[in-house]
Amino acid sequence: MNRHRQYHRRRRQQSDEAGRVGRDQVDAAVAALLSATVVAGITRPDVAPDDVVVALSGIAMVADVLEDRDQVSRVLDLLFEGIRTRP
């Protein structure tokens, strides 16, 4: 394998590792927040932190291309309402 390929392979591996570390940190932070809100009776105990991260990531990916800027707020409201406990 030539040096150029080796360099790019090494960079890609470093990027993948950094992405995993970053994602692990986000997952841990969301898990801590969800845990606290479950104890407080605010969110449902069956909500998985990874599901929240994936939902927020999807919203973030489309936020810049939406013509209706208020739609982002409405979609976030849907997410937050979906994870709240019901009386």
N, CA, C and O atoms as a Maestro MAE file, in Angstrom:
{
 s_m_m2io_version
 :::
 2.0.0
}

f_m_ct {
 s_m_title
 :::
 protein
 m_atom[348] {
  # First column is atom index #
  i_m_mmod_type
  r_m_x_coord
  r_m_y_coord
  r_m_z_coord
  i_m_residue_number
  s_m_chain_name
  s_m_pdb_residue_name
  s_m_pdb_atom_name
  i_m_atomic_number
  :::
  1 25 0.857 -1.184 0.000 1 A "MET " " N  " 7
  2 3 0.000 0.000 0.000 1 A "MET " " CA " 6
  3 2 0.895 1.237 0.000 1 A "MET " " C  " 6
  4 15 1.856 1.317 0.765 1 A "MET " " O  " 8
  5 25 0.580 2.175 -0.843 2 A "ASN " " N  " 7
  6 3 1.454 3.347 -0.903 2 A "ASN " " CA " 6
  7 2 1.205 4.286 0.274 2 A "ASN " " C  " 6
  8 15 0.213 4.152 0.990 2 A "ASN " " O  " 8
  9 25 2.107 5.223 0.461 3 A "ARG " " N  " 7
  10 3 2.046 6.143 1.614 3 A "ARG " " CA " 6
  11 2 0.761 6.957 1.647 3 A "ARG " " C  " 6
  12 15 0.182 7.184 2.709 3 A "ARG " " O  " 8
  13 25 0.325 7.388 0.482 4 A "HIS " " N  " 7
  14 3 -0.891 8.205 0.396 4 A "HIS " " CA " 6
  15 2 -2.095 7.425 0.925 4 A "HIS " " C  " 6
  16 15 -2.882 7.949 1.713 4 A "HIS " " O  " 8
  17 25 -2.232 6.199 0.498 5 A "ARG " " N  " 7
  18 3 -3.350 5.359 0.971 5 A "ARG " " CA " 6
  19 2 -3.236 5.076 2.460 5 A "ARG " " C  " 6
  20 15 -4.230 5.113 3.185 5 A "ARG " " O  " 8
  21 25 -2.033 4.796 2.909 6 A "GLN " " N  " 7
  22 3 -1.821 4.527 4.326 6 A "GLN " " CA " 6
  23 2 -2.215 5.741 5.169 6 A "GLN " " C  " 6
  24 15 -2.864 5.615 6.208 6 A "GLN " " O  " 8
  25 25 -1.811 6.905 4.698 7 A "TYR " " N  " 7
  26 3 -2.137 8.141 5.422 7 A "TYR " " CA " 6
  27 2 -3.648 8.301 5.529 7 A "TYR " " C  " 6
  28 15 -4.168 8.551 6.616 7 A "TYR " " O  " 8
  29 25 -4.354 8.161 4.419 8 A "HIS " " N  " 7
  30 3 -5.811 8.359 4.428 8 A "HIS " " CA " 6
  31 2 -6.522 7.266 5.219 8 A "HIS " " C  " 6
  32 15 -7.542 7.524 5.860 8 A "HIS " " O  " 8
  33 25 -6.000 6.077 5.177 9 A "ARG " " N  " 7
  34 3 -6.595 4.998 5.971 9 A "ARG " " CA " 6
  35 2 -6.442 5.301 7.461 9 A "ARG " " C  " 6
  36 15 -7.381 5.135 8.240 9 A "ARG " " O  " 8
  37 25 -5.248 5.747 7.843 10 A "ARG " " N  " 7
  38 3 -4.988 6.081 9.241 10 A "ARG " " CA " 6
  39 2 -5.876 7.239 9.692 10 A "ARG " " C  " 6
  40 15 -6.414 7.214 10.799 10 A "ARG " " O  " 8
  41 25 -6.030 8.252 8.842 11 A "ARG " " N  " 7
  42 3 -6.888 9.413 9.165 11 A "ARG " " CA " 6
  43 2 -8.348 8.988 9.323 11 A "ARG " " C  " 6
  44 15 -9.040 9.453 10.229 11 A "ARG " " O  " 8
  45 25 -8.810 8.103 8.437 12 A "ARG " " N  " 7
  46 3 -10.183 7.624 8.505 12 A "ARG " " CA " 6
  47 2 -10.411 6.847 9.802 12 A "ARG " " C  " 6
  48 15 -11.452 6.999 10.440 12 A "ARG " " O  " 8
  49 25 -9.444 6.017 10.193 13 A "GLN " " N  " 7
  50 3 -9.548 5.267 11.434 13 A "GLN " " CA " 6
  51 2 -9.585 6.205 12.637 13 A "GLN " " C  " 6
  52 15 -10.368 5.997 13.563 13 A "GLN " " O  " 8
  53 25 -8.742 7.233 12.625 14 A "GLN " " N  " 7
  54 3 -8.730 8.209 13.710 14 A "GLN " " CA " 6
  55 2 -10.066 8.940 13.781 14 A "GLN " " C  " 6
  56 15 -10.597 9.172 14.867 14 A "GLN " " O  " 8
  57 25 -10.599 9.299 12.632 15 A "SER " " N  " 7
  58 3 -11.876 9.993 12.578 15 A "SER " " CA " 6
  59 2 -12.999 9.104 13.106 15 A "SER " " C  " 6
  60 15 -13.857 9.563 13.860 15 A "SER " " O  " 8
  61 25 -12.990 7.827 12.706 16 A "ASP " " N  " 7
  62 3 -13.998 6.883 13.185 16 A "ASP " " CA " 6
  63 2 -13.915 6.735 14.706 16 A "ASP " " C  " 6
  64 15 -14.939 6.707 15.389 16 A "ASP " " O  " 8
  65 25 -12.690 6.639 15.230 17 A "GLU " " N  " 7
  66 3 -12.500 6.509 16.671 17 A "GLU " " CA " 6
  67 2 -12.979 7.761 17.400 17 A "GLU " " C  " 6
  68 15 -13.637 7.668 18.436 17 A "GLU " " O  " 8
  69 25 -12.650 8.921 16.862 18 A "ALA " " N  " 7
  70 3 -13.089 10.179 17.478 18 A "ALA " " CA " 6
  71 2 -14.603 10.285 17.436 18 A "ALA " " C  " 6
  72 15 -15.220 10.750 18.395 18 A "ALA " " O  " 8
  73 25 -15.204 9.860 16.341 19 A "GLY " " N  " 7
  74 3 -16.658 9.874 16.229 19 A "GLY " " CA " 6
  75 2 -17.309 8.967 17.242 19 A "GLY " " C  " 6
  76 15 -18.330 9.318 17.834 19 A "GLY " " O  " 8
  77 25 -16.721 7.791 17.449 20 A "ARG " " N  " 7
  78 3 -17.265 6.867 18.448 20 A "ARG " " CA " 6
  79 2 -17.147 7.448 19.850 20 A "ARG " " C  " 6
  80 15 -18.081 7.347 20.646 20 A "ARG " " O  " 8
  81 25 -16.015 8.050 20.153 21 A "VAL " " N  " 7
  82 3 -15.816 8.656 21.475 21 A "VAL " " CA " 6
  83 2 -16.820 9.788 21.664 21 A "VAL " " C  " 6
  84 15 -17.455 9.891 22.714 21 A "VAL " " O  " 8
  85 25 -16.964 10.639 20.646 22 A "GLY " " N  " 7
  86 3 -17.919 11.738 20.729 22 A "GLY " " CA " 6
  87 2 -19.330 11.231 20.901 22 A "GLY " " C  " 6
  88 15 -20.087 11.761 21.715 22 A "GLY " " O  " 8
  89 25 -19.697 10.207 20.144 23 A "ARG " " N  " 7
  90 3 -21.042 9.641 20.238 23 A "ARG " " CA " 6
  91 2 -21.257 9.013 21.606 23 A "ARG " " C  " 6
  92 15 -22.333 9.149 22.188 23 A "ARG " " O  " 8
  93 25 -20.247 8.329 22.125 24 A "ASP " " N  " 7
  94 3 -20.347 7.740 23.464 24 A "ASP " " CA " 6
  95 2 -20.576 8.825 24.515 24 A "ASP " " C  " 6
  96 15 -21.357 8.633 25.447 24 A "ASP " " O  " 8
  97 25 -19.905 9.952 24.370 25 A "GLN " " N  " 7
  98 3 -20.073 11.048 25.325 25 A "GLN " " CA " 6
  99 2 -21.474 11.643 25.239 25 A "GLN " " C  " 6
  100 15 -22.084 11.954 26.262 25 A "GLN " " O  " 8
  101 25 -21.981 11.801 24.023 26 A "VAL " " N  " 7
  102 3 -23.343 12.321 23.846 26 A "VAL " " CA " 6
  103 2 -24.353 11.334 24.432 26 A "VAL " " C  " 6
  104 15 -25.268 11.730 25.153 26 A "VAL " " O  " 8
  105 25 -24.182 10.049 24.119 27 A "ASP " " N  " 7
  106 3 -25.087 9.032 24.663 27 A "ASP " " CA " 6
  107 2 -25.076 9.040 26.194 27 A "ASP " " C  " 6
  108 15 -26.124 8.930 26.830 27 A "ASP " " O  " 8
  109 25 -23.882 9.172 26.778 28 A "ALA " " N  " 7
  110 3 -23.775 9.188 28.245 28 A "ALA " " CA " 6
  111 2 -24.467 10.417 28.830 28 A "ALA " " C  " 6
  112 15 -25.134 10.322 29.860 28 A "ALA " " O  " 8
  113 25 -24.311 11.567 28.180 29 A "ALA " " N  " 7
  114 3 -24.946 12.789 28.671 29 A "ALA " " CA " 6
  115 2 -26.469 12.685 28.576 29 A "ALA " " C  " 6
  116 15 -27.179 13.061 29.509 29 A "ALA " " O  " 8
  117 25 -26.964 12.176 27.449 30 A "VAL " " N  " 7
  118 3 -28.416 12.021 27.286 30 A "VAL " " CA " 6
  119 2 -28.939 10.987 28.283 30 A "VAL " " C  " 6
  120 15 -30.017 11.171 28.849 30 A "VAL " " O  " 8
  121 25 -28.198 9.912 28.505 31 A "ALA " " N  " 7
  122 3 -28.604 8.900 29.477 31 A "ALA " " CA " 6
  123 2 -28.699 9.494 30.883 31 A "ALA " " C  " 6
  124 15 -29.635 9.200 31.627 31 A "ALA " " O  " 8
  125 25 -27.734 10.325 31.235 32 A "ALA " " N  " 7
  126 3 -27.755 10.960 32.562 32 A "ALA " " CA " 6
  127 2 -28.958 11.892 32.695 32 A "ALA " " C  " 6
  128 15 -29.635 11.900 33.724 32 A "ALA " " O  " 8
  129 25 -29.218 12.674 31.651 33 A "LEU " " N  " 7
  130 3 -30.382 13.574 31.688 33 A "LEU " " CA " 6
  131 2 -31.686 12.795 31.765 33 A "LEU " " C  " 6
  132 15 -32.570 13.132 32.552 33 A "LEU " " O  " 8
  133 25 -31.806 11.755 30.951 34 A "LEU " " N  " 7
  134 3 -33.026 10.952 30.983 34 A "LEU " " CA " 6
  135 2 -33.207 10.275 32.337 34 A "LEU " " C  " 6
  136 15 -34.318 10.212 32.863 34 A "LEU " " O  " 8
  137 25 -32.127 9.779 32.889 35 A "SER " " N  " 7
  138 3 -32.204 9.125 34.199 35 A "SER " " CA " 6
  139 2 -32.736 10.092 35.253 35 A "SER " " C  " 6
  140 15 -33.595 9.735 36.059 35 A "SER " " O  " 8
  141 25 -32.224 11.299 35.240 36 A "ALA " " N  " 7
  142 3 -32.677 12.308 36.212 36 A "ALA " " CA " 6
  143 2 -34.139 12.686 35.983 36 A "ALA " " C  " 6
  144 15 -34.892 12.870 36.939 36 A "ALA " " O  " 8
  145 25 -34.539 12.802 34.721 37 A "THR " " N  " 7
  146 3 -35.926 13.189 34.455 37 A "THR " " CA " 6
  147 2 -36.899 12.048 34.718 37 A "THR " " C  " 6
  148 15 -38.062 12.294 35.039 37 A "THR " " O  " 8
  149 25 -36.443 10.797 34.588 38 A "VAL " " N  " 7
  150 3 -37.286 9.649 34.954 38 A "VAL " " CA " 6
  151 2 -37.519 9.657 36.460 38 A "VAL " " C  " 6
  152 15 -38.648 9.485 36.920 38 A "VAL " " O  " 8
  153 25 -36.450 9.856 37.224 39 A "VAL " " N  " 7
  154 3 -36.563 9.903 38.687 39 A "VAL " " CA " 6
  155 2 -37.507 11.028 39.109 39 A "VAL " " C  " 6
  156 15 -38.262 10.883 40.070 39 A "VAL " " O  " 8
  157 25 -37.463 12.135 38.394 40 A "ALA " " N  " 7
  158 3 -38.330 13.280 38.705 40 A "ALA " " CA " 6
  159 2 -39.760 13.085 38.187 40 A "ALA " " C  " 6
  160 15 -40.640 13.902 38.458 40 A "ALA " " O  " 8
  161 25 -39.982 12.003 37.443 41 A "GLY " " N  " 7
  162 3 -41.318 11.736 36.933 41 A "GLY " " CA " 6
  163 2 -41.697 12.536 35.698 41 A "GLY " " C  " 6
  164 15 -42.878 12.674 35.379 41 A "GLY " " O  " 8
  165 25 -40.700 13.059 35.008 42 A "ILE " " N  " 7
  166 3 -40.954 13.911 33.836 42 A "ILE " " CA " 6
  167 2 -40.985 13.106 32.548 42 A "ILE " " C  " 6
  168 15 -41.830 13.343 31.685 42 A "ILE " " O  " 8
  169 25 -40.058 12.143 32.411 43 A "THR " " N  " 7
  170 3 -40.013 11.349 31.191 43 A "THR " " CA " 6
  171 2 -40.319 9.890 31.471 43 A "THR " " C  " 6
  172 15 -40.182 9.404 32.594 43 A "THR " " O  " 8
  173 25 -40.734 9.212 30.423 44 A "ARG " " N  " 7
  174 3 -41.085 7.795 30.524 44 A "ARG " " CA " 6
  175 2 -39.824 6.966 30.770 44 A "ARG " " C  " 6
  176 15 -38.764 7.274 30.226 44 A "ARG " " O  " 8
  177 25 -39.935 5.928 31.578 45 A "PRO " " N  " 7
  178 3 -38.758 5.096 31.870 45 A "PRO " " CA " 6
  179 2 -38.346 4.199 30.702 45 A "PRO " " C  " 6
  180 15 -37.237 3.666 30.703 45 A "PRO " " O  " 8
  181 25 -39.210 4.025 29.714 46 A "ASP " " N  " 7
  182 3 -38.888 3.130 28.593 46 A "ASP " " CA " 6
  183 2 -38.188 3.831 27.434 46 A "ASP " " C  " 6
  184 15 -37.943 3.211 26.399 46 A "ASP " " O  " 8
  185 25 -37.866 5.103 27.589 47 A "VAL " " N  " 7
  186 3 -37.209 5.856 26.523 47 A "VAL " " CA " 6
  187 2 -35.712 5.536 26.543 47 A "VAL " " C  " 6
  188 15 -35.040 5.700 27.561 47 A "VAL " " O  " 8
  189 25 -35.213 5.079 25.406 48 A "ALA " " N  " 7
  190 3 -33.790 4.737 25.291 48 A "ALA " " CA " 6
  191 2 -32.991 5.982 24.892 48 A "ALA " " C  " 6
  192 15 -33.383 6.695 23.969 48 A "ALA " " O  " 8
  193 25 -31.879 6.249 25.578 49 A "PRO " " N  " 7
  194 3 -31.060 7.412 25.235 49 A "PRO " " CA " 6
  195 2 -30.651 7.436 23.768 49 A "PRO " " C  " 6
  196 15 -30.652 8.494 23.138 49 A "PRO " " O  " 8
  197 25 -30.302 6.276 23.221 50 A "ASP " " N  " 7
  198 3 -29.884 6.217 21.826 50 A "ASP " " CA " 6
  199 2 -31.020 6.643 20.893 50 A "ASP " " C  " 6
  200 15 -30.769 7.267 19.862 50 A "ASP " " O  " 8
  201 25 -32.261 6.313 21.243 51 A "ASP " " N  " 7
  202 3 -33.401 6.725 20.420 51 A "ASP " " CA " 6
  203 2 -33.535 8.240 20.397 51 A "ASP " " C  " 6
  204 15 -33.839 8.829 19.359 51 A "ASP " " O  " 8
  205 25 -33.307 8.865 21.539 52 A "VAL " " N  " 7
  206 3 -33.379 10.327 21.612 52 A "VAL " " CA " 6
  207 2 -32.260 10.953 20.778 52 A "VAL " " C  " 6
  208 15 -32.491 11.921 20.054 52 A "VAL " " O  " 8
  209 25 -31.063 10.407 20.881 53 A "VAL " " N  " 7
  210 3 -29.926 10.931 20.118 53 A "VAL " " CA " 6
  211 2 -30.190 10.787 18.618 53 A "VAL " " C  " 6
  212 15 -29.936 11.717 17.853 53 A "VAL " " O  " 8
  213 25 -30.696 9.635 18.199 54 A "VAL " " N  " 7
  214 3 -30.983 9.420 16.776 54 A "VAL " " CA " 6
  215 2 -32.058 10.396 16.301 54 A "VAL " " C  " 6
  216 15 -31.934 10.972 15.221 54 A "VAL " " O  " 8
  217 25 -33.107 10.587 17.094 55 A "ALA " " N  " 7
  218 3 -34.174 11.512 16.710 55 A "ALA " " CA " 6
  219 2 -33.651 12.941 16.595 55 A "ALA " " C  " 6
  220 15 -33.950 13.640 15.627 55 A "ALA " " O  " 8
  221 25 -32.876 13.370 17.578 56 A "LEU " " N  " 7
  222 3 -32.316 14.719 17.528 56 A "LEU " " CA " 6
  223 2 -31.349 14.883 16.354 56 A "LEU " " C  " 6
  224 15 -31.299 15.941 15.727 56 A "LEU " " O  " 8
  225 25 -30.592 13.841 16.065 57 A "SER " " N  " 7
  226 3 -29.666 13.895 14.928 57 A "SER " " CA " 6
  227 2 -30.429 14.051 13.617 57 A "SER " " C  " 6
  228 15 -30.035 14.828 12.747 57 A "SER " " O  " 8
  229 25 -31.509 13.316 13.488 58 A "GLY " " N  " 7
  230 3 -32.321 13.433 12.278 58 A "GLY " " CA " 6
  231 2 -32.908 14.819 12.116 58 A "GLY " " C  " 6
  232 15 -32.919 15.374 11.018 58 A "GLY " " O  " 8
  233 25 -33.396 15.375 13.211 59 A "ILE " " N  " 7
  234 3 -33.941 16.730 13.169 59 A "ILE " " CA " 6
  235 2 -32.846 17.724 12.784 59 A "ILE " " C  " 6
  236 15 -33.074 18.616 11.967 59 A "ILE " " O  " 8
  237 25 -31.673 17.573 13.366 60 A "ALA " " N  " 7
  238 3 -30.561 18.476 13.063 60 A "ALA " " CA " 6
  239 2 -30.139 18.378 11.602 60 A "ALA " " C  " 6
  240 15 -29.760 19.380 10.996 60 A "ALA " " O  " 8
  241 25 -30.203 17.175 11.034 61 A "MET " " N  " 7
  242 3 -29.788 16.994 9.642 61 A "MET " " CA " 6
  243 2 -30.705 17.722 8.662 61 A "MET " " C  " 6
  244 15 -30.247 18.183 7.617 61 A "MET " " O  " 8
  245 25 -31.986 17.830 8.985 62 A "VAL " " N  " 7
  246 3 -32.916 18.471 8.047 62 A "VAL " " CA " 6
  247 2 -33.220 19.921 8.394 62 A "VAL " " C  " 6
  248 15 -33.831 20.632 7.597 62 A "VAL " " O  " 8
  249 25 -32.807 20.360 9.557 63 A "ALA " " N  " 7
  250 3 -33.170 21.703 10.027 63 A "ALA " " CA " 6
  251 2 -32.758 22.806 9.061 63 A "ALA " " C  " 6
  252 15 -33.513 23.756 8.854 63 A "ALA " " O  " 8
  253 25 -31.584 22.698 8.474 64 A "ASP " " N  " 7
  254 3 -31.093 23.756 7.579 64 A "ASP " " CA " 6
  255 2 -31.826 23.828 6.246 64 A "ASP " " C  " 6
  256 15 -31.824 24.871 5.592 64 A "ASP " " O  " 8
  257 25 -32.444 22.741 5.844 65 A "VAL " " N  " 7
  258 3 -33.082 22.732 4.523 65 A "VAL " " CA " 6
  259 2 -34.593 22.961 4.580 65 A "VAL " " C  " 6
  260 15 -35.240 23.067 3.539 65 A "VAL " " O  " 8
  261 25 -35.147 23.037 5.762 66 A "LEU " " N  " 7
  262 3 -36.589 23.253 5.879 66 A "LEU " " CA " 6
  263 2 -36.937 24.694 5.521 66 A "LEU " " C  " 6
  264 15 -36.298 25.635 5.991 66 A "LEU " " O  " 8
  265 25 -37.940 24.848 4.699 67 A "GLU " " N  " 7
  266 3 -38.376 26.198 4.337 67 A "GLU " " CA " 6
  267 2 -39.153 26.843 5.478 67 A "GLU " " C  " 6
  268 15 -39.088 28.056 5.677 67 A "GLU " " O  " 8
  269 25 -39.876 26.035 6.213 68 A "ASP " " N  " 7
  270 3 -40.673 26.530 7.334 68 A "ASP " " CA " 6
  271 2 -39.836 26.403 8.607 68 A "ASP " " C  " 6
  272 15 -39.746 25.320 9.185 68 A "ASP " " O  " 8
  273 25 -39.233 27.489 9.039 69 A "ARG " " N  " 7
  274 3 -38.355 27.465 10.214 69 A "ARG " " CA " 6
  275 2 -39.101 27.044 11.482 69 A "ARG " " C  " 6
  276 15 -38.504 26.468 12.392 69 A "ARG " " O  " 8
  277 25 -40.387 27.327 11.542 70 A "ASP " " N  " 7
  278 3 -41.169 26.935 12.716 70 A "ASP " " CA " 6
  279 2 -41.359 25.415 12.790 70 A "ASP " " C  " 6
  280 15 -41.680 24.871 13.846 70 A "ASP " " O  " 8
  281 25 -41.159 24.745 11.663 71 A "GLN " " N  " 7
  282 3 -41.333 23.298 11.648 71 A "GLN " " CA " 6
  283 2 -40.334 22.610 12.573 71 A "GLN " " C  " 6
  284 15 -40.669 21.602 13.195 71 A "GLN " " O  " 8
  285 25 -39.133 23.126 12.674 72 A "VAL " " N  " 7
  286 3 -38.134 22.543 13.576 72 A "VAL " " CA " 6
  287 2 -38.661 22.565 15.008 72 A "VAL " " C  " 6
  288 15 -38.551 21.571 15.726 72 A "VAL " " O  " 8
  289 25 -39.224 23.674 15.418 73 A "SER " " N  " 7
  290 3 -39.783 23.777 16.774 73 A "SER " " CA " 6
  291 2 -40.933 22.803 16.965 73 A "SER " " C  " 6
  292 15 -41.055 22.180 18.020 73 A "SER " " O  " 8
  293 25 -41.770 22.669 15.955 74 A "ARG " " N  " 7
  294 3 -42.905 21.742 16.069 74 A "ARG " " CA " 6
  295 2 -42.431 20.290 16.159 74 A "ARG " " C  " 6
  296 15 -42.982 19.500 16.925 74 A "ARG " " O  " 8
  297 25 -41.423 19.950 15.386 75 A "VAL " " N  " 7
  298 3 -40.911 18.579 15.412 75 A "VAL " " CA " 6
  299 2 -40.221 18.297 16.754 75 A "VAL " " C  " 6
  300 15 -40.365 17.205 17.304 75 A "VAL " " O  " 8
  301 25 -39.482 19.263 17.275 76 A "LEU " " N  " 7
  302 3 -38.875 19.095 18.600 76 A "LEU " " CA " 6
  303 2 -39.952 18.942 19.667 76 A "LEU " " C  " 6
  304 15 -39.812 18.129 20.581 76 A "LEU " " O  " 8
  305 25 -41.027 19.721 19.555 77 A "ASP " " N  " 7
  306 3 -42.146 19.577 20.495 77 A "ASP " " CA " 6
  307 2 -42.734 18.169 20.433 77 A "ASP " " C  " 6
  308 15 -43.056 17.579 21.465 77 A "ASP " " O  " 8
  309 25 -42.873 17.633 19.217 78 A "LEU " " N  " 7
  310 3 -43.378 16.264 19.071 78 A "LEU " " CA " 6
  311 2 -42.479 15.265 19.784 78 A "LEU " " C  " 6
  312 15 -42.960 14.375 20.486 78 A "LEU " " O  " 8
  313 25 -41.181 15.417 19.601 79 A "LEU " " N  " 7
  314 3 -40.233 14.522 20.264 79 A "LEU " " CA " 6
  315 2 -40.361 14.635 21.773 79 A "LEU " " C  " 6
  316 15 -40.479 13.624 22.466 79 A "LEU " " O  " 8
  317 25 -40.338 15.859 22.287 80 A "PHE " " N  " 7
  318 3 -40.385 16.053 23.736 80 A "PHE " " CA " 6
  319 2 -41.704 15.570 24.326 80 A "PHE " " C  " 6
  320 15 -41.724 14.988 25.410 80 A "PHE " " O  " 8
  321 25 -42.800 15.808 23.621 81 A "GLU " " N  " 7
  322 3 -44.102 15.319 24.098 81 A "GLU " " CA " 6
  323 2 -44.136 13.797 24.101 81 A "GLU " " C  " 6
  324 15 -44.757 13.178 24.965 81 A "GLU " " O  " 8
  325 25 -43.460 13.201 23.121 82 A "GLY " " N  " 7
  326 3 -43.447 11.750 23.028 82 A "GLY " " CA " 6
  327 2 -42.686 11.055 24.143 82 A "GLY " " C  " 6
  328 15 -42.968 9.896 24.447 82 A "GLY " " O  " 8
  329 25 -41.740 11.724 24.751 83 A "ILE " " N  " 7
  330 3 -40.964 11.088 25.820 83 A "ILE " " CA " 6
  331 2 -41.457 11.455 27.211 83 A "ILE " " C  " 6
  332 15 -40.970 10.916 28.206 83 A "ILE " " O  " 8
  333 25 -42.415 12.363 27.288 84 A "ARG " " N  " 7
  334 3 -42.948 12.761 28.603 84 A "ARG " " CA " 6
  335 2 -43.871 11.702 29.167 84 A "ARG " " C  " 6
  336 15 -44.486 10.926 28.436 84 A "ARG " " O  " 8
  337 25 -43.950 11.692 30.481 85 A "THR " " N  " 7
  338 3 -44.894 10.784 31.158 85 A "THR " " CA " 6
  339 2 -46.303 11.324 30.983 85 A "THR " " C  " 6
  340 15 -46.502 12.515 30.744 85 A "THR " " O  " 8
  341 25 -47.253 10.450 31.102 86 A "ARG " " N  " 7
  342 3 -48.665 10.830 31.016 86 A "ARG " " CA " 6
  343 2 -49.296 10.648 32.380 86 A "ARG " " C  " 6
  344 15 -49.004 9.683 33.086 86 A "ARG " " O  " 8
  345 25 -50.173 11.588 32.753 87 A "PRO " " N  " 7
  346 3 -50.833 11.460 34.076 87 A "PRO " " CA " 6
  347 2 -51.747 10.253 34.129 87 A "PRO " " C  " 6
  348 15 -52.374 9.998 35.157 87 A "PRO " " O  " 8
  :::
 }
 m_bond[347] {
  # First column is bond index #
  i_m_from
  i_m_to
  i_m_order
  :::
  1 1 2 1
  2 2 3 1
  3 3 4 2
  4 3 5 1
  5 5 6 1
  6 6 7 1
  7 7 8 2
  8 7 9 1
  9 9 10 1
  10 10 11 1
  11 11 12 2
  12 11 13 1
  13 13 14 1
  14 14 15 1
  15 15 16 2
  16 15 17 1
  17 17 18 1
  18 18 19 1
  19 19 20 2
  20 19 21 1
  21 21 22 1
  22 22 23 1
  23 23 24 2
  24 23 25 1
  25 25 26 1
  26 26 27 1
  27 27 28 2
  28 27 29 1
  29 29 30 1
  30 30 31 1
  31 31 32 2
  32 31 33 1
  33 33 34 1
  34 34 35 1
  35 35 36 2
  36 35 37 1
  37 37 38 1
  38 38 39 1
  39 39 40 2
  40 39 41 1
  41 41 42 1
  42 42 43 1
  43 43 44 2
  44 43 45 1
  45 45 46 1
  46 46 47 1
  47 47 48 2
  48 47 49 1
  49 49 50 1
  50 50 51 1
  51 51 52 2
  52 51 53 1
  53 53 54 1
  54 54 55 1
  55 55 56 2
  56 55 57 1
  57 57 58 1
  58 58 59 1
  59 59 60 2
  60 59 61 1
  61 61 62 1
  62 62 63 1
  63 63 64 2
  64 63 65 1
  65 65 66 1
  66 66 67 1
  67 67 68 2
  68 67 69 1
  69 69 70 1
  70 70 71 1
  71 71 72 2
  72 71 73 1
  73 73 74 1
  74 74 75 1
  75 75 76 2
  76 75 77 1
  77 77 78 1
  78 78 79 1
  79 79 80 2
  80 79 81 1
  81 81 82 1
  82 82 83 1
  83 83 84 2
  84 83 85 1
  85 85 86 1
  86 86 87 1
  87 87 88 2
  88 87 89 1
  89 89 90 1
  90 90 91 1
  91 91 92 2
  92 91 93 1
  93 93 94 1
  94 94 95 1
  95 95 96 2
  96 95 97 1
  97 97 98 1
  98 98 99 1
  99 99 100 2
  100 99 101 1
  101 101 102 1
  102 102 103 1
  103 103 104 2
  104 103 105 1
  105 105 106 1
  106 106 107 1
  107 107 108 2
  108 107 109 1
  109 109 110 1
  110 110 111 1
  111 111 112 2
  112 111 113 1
  113 113 114 1
  114 114 115 1
  115 115 116 2
  116 115 117 1
  117 117 118 1
  118 118 119 1
  119 119 120 2
  120 119 121 1
  121 121 122 1
  122 122 123 1
  123 123 124 2
  124 123 125 1
  125 125 126 1
  126 126 127 1
  127 127 128 2
  128 127 129 1
  129 129 130 1
  130 130 131 1
  131 131 132 2
  132 131 133 1
  133 133 134 1
  134 134 135 1
  135 135 136 2
  136 135 137 1
  137 137 138 1
  138 138 139 1
  139 139 140 2
  140 139 141 1
  141 141 142 1
  142 142 143 1
  143 143 144 2
  144 143 145 1
  145 145 146 1
  146 146 147 1
  147 147 148 2
  148 147 149 1
  149 149 150 1
  150 150 151 1
  151 151 152 2
  152 151 153 1
  153 153 154 1
  154 154 155 1
  155 155 156 2
  156 155 157 1
  157 157 158 1
  158 158 159 1
  159 159 160 2
  160 159 161 1
  161 161 162 1
  162 162 163 1
  163 163 164 2
  164 163 165 1
  165 165 166 1
  166 166 167 1
  167 167 168 2
  168 167 169 1
  169 169 170 1
  170 170 171 1
  171 171 172 2
  172 171 173 1
  173 173 174 1
  174 174 175 1
  175 175 176 2
  176 175 177 1
  177 177 178 1
  178 178 179 1
  179 179 180 2
  180 179 181 1
  181 181 182 1
  182 182 183 1
  183 183 184 2
  184 183 185 1
  185 185 186 1
  186 186 187 1
  187 187 188 2
  188 187 189 1
  189 189 190 1
  190 190 191 1
  191 191 192 2
  192 191 193 1
  193 193 194 1
  194 194 195 1
  195 195 196 2
  196 195 197 1
  197 197 198 1
  198 198 199 1
  199 199 200 2
  200 199 201 1
  201 201 202 1
  202 202 203 1
  203 203 204 2
  204 203 205 1
  205 205 206 1
  206 206 207 1
  207 207 208 2
  208 207 209 1
  209 209 210 1
  210 210 211 1
  211 211 212 2
  212 211 213 1
  213 213 214 1
  214 214 215 1
  215 215 216 2
  216 215 217 1
  217 217 218 1
  218 218 219 1
  219 219 220 2
  220 219 221 1
  221 221 222 1
  222 222 223 1
  223 223 224 2
  224 223 225 1
  225 225 226 1
  226 226 227 1
  227 227 228 2
  228 227 229 1
  229 229 230 1
  230 230 231 1
  231 231 232 2
  232 231 233 1
  233 233 234 1
  234 234 235 1
  235 235 236 2
  236 235 237 1
  237 237 238 1
  238 238 239 1
  239 239 240 2
  240 239 241 1
  241 241 242 1
  242 242 243 1
  243 243 244 2
  244 243 245 1
  245 245 246 1
  246 246 247 1
  247 247 248 2
  248 247 249 1
  249 249 250 1
  250 250 251 1
  251 251 252 2
  252 251 253 1
  253 253 254 1
  254 254 255 1
  255 255 256 2
  256 255 257 1
  257 257 258 1
  258 258 259 1
  259 259 260 2
  260 259 261 1
  261 261 262 1
  262 262 263 1
  263 263 264 2
  264 263 265 1
  265 265 266 1
  266 266 267 1
  267 267 268 2
  268 267 269 1
  269 269 270 1
  270 270 271 1
  271 271 272 2
  272 271 273 1
  273 273 274 1
  274 274 275 1
  275 275 276 2
  276 275 277 1
  277 277 278 1
  278 278 279 1
  279 279 280 2
  280 279 281 1
  281 281 282 1
  282 282 283 1
  283 283 284 2
  284 283 285 1
  285 285 286 1
  286 286 287 1
  287 287 288 2
  288 287 289 1
  289 289 290 1
  290 290 291 1
  291 291 292 2
  292 291 293 1
  293 293 294 1
  294 294 295 1
  295 295 296 2
  296 295 297 1
  297 297 298 1
  298 298 299 1
  299 299 300 2
  300 299 301 1
  301 301 302 1
  302 302 303 1
  303 303 304 2
  304 303 305 1
  305 305 306 1
  306 306 307 1
  307 307 308 2
  308 307 309 1
  309 309 310 1
  310 310 311 1
  311 311 312 2
  312 311 313 1
  313 313 314 1
  314 314 315 1
  315 315 316 2
  316 315 317 1
  317 317 318 1
  318 318 319 1
  319 319 320 2
  320 319 321 1
  321 321 322 1
  322 322 323 1
  323 323 324 2
  324 323 325 1
  325 325 326 1
  326 326 327 1
  327 327 328 2
  328 327 329 1
  329 329 330 1
  330 330 331 1
  331 331 332 2
  332 331 333 1
  333 333 334 1
  334 334 335 1
  335 335 336 2
  336 335 337 1
  337 337 338 1
  338 338 339 1
  339 339 340 2
  340 339 341 1
  341 341 342 1
  342 342 343 1
  343 343 344 2
  344 343 345 1
  345 345 346 1
  346 346 347 1
  347 347 348 2
  :::
 }
}
